[in-house]
Amino acid sequence: QSRVDSAAQLLLDPSLAIKDIAKRVGFPDVRYFTTVFRRATGIPPAAFREKGGTRFDDPMRDRAYRESRRTAGKR
């Protein structure tokens, strides 16, 4: 299992800080971890966690998701 796969599993636990997950799976700092995770999954760790461990392959669905999140905060 790769470090990114391990991190993805850990990101499902909201009690773990992203910086702690980065260290736990062997990344020297959270910025580098974020870069590697984004390259591997297409989204940064915080967005992956926010989406509940899913990622959208369709950019239109992803844009619709972001728009719905933006308007949800205005209610």
Buried (B, 14 or more C-beta within 10 A) or exposed (E): EEBBEBBBEBBEEEEBEBBEBBBEBEBEEBEEBBEBBBEBBBBBBEBBBBBEEEEBEEEEEBEEBEEEEEEEEEE
